[in-house]
Amino acid sequence: MSSQELVTLNVGGKIFTTRCSTIKQFPASRLTRMLDGRDQEFKMVGGQIFVDRDGALFSFILDFLRTQQLLLPTDFSDYLRLQREALFYELDPLVDLLNQEHLLQPKPALVEVHFLSRNTQAFFRVFGSCSKTIEMLTGRITVFTEQPSAPTWSRSSFPPQTTLLPLPPQRPSYHDLVFQCGSGSATDNQTGLRYVSIKPDNRKLANGTNILGLLIDTLLMEGFRLVSTRTVSSEDKTEYYSFERRKRLEALAMNKTVKPEATIMPEQSQKNK
């Protein structure tokens, strides 16, 4: 690769080296005029083109020129400043993407766990803003109910054996699931214990407080953070645990129907006549 195919920019003290074709990705931009020597604001200093602009923000602009996609860090907040830089360089496609700021800002995934402990039973209800989170928990949580084995004739005095029937948690909707543990009430058809297991932990637990702790650990390992807890002032005293996880956004790509190489500057069109 010859040195003529590369260009070095000094943007606010930060040095960037890239292909000339990358800088000229959008012929109508000010960057193209800079390389062609048609913009007198940019000067060559020591073999580098000096640009008196924000160098940190230019790294995002150069990444956009290389990929035609805009992918910003999840904690990025300088949308207005980056848009100002895009306007300065006259990169209209980037300006259009930055106008979609509401799409660029990461939206949190929310989960709320409702926990009610009553006598020898505990009840759980999990709400999620993202159905994939509920699907993940449904795949990990298994409820085991005790079922008496079929009676067999025996002279021994041993009590009848029981087997554990695995069941998934109930799904009232795409965004919530419910399950319970502990011993059933006298009105239940199933009077045996109900155990809960949450993968990858293989234990079968019947104590509601232990299951709540395991459920919270599972959400924390999935990247959620506990943001609030509260107890409803009522006779049941239901506990509420709210969690939040910041989503990673996919890159926003410019409209593929627009081909920047096909854009012709007015000066070029006059020369072609």
Disulfide bonds with the S-S distance in Angstrom:
none
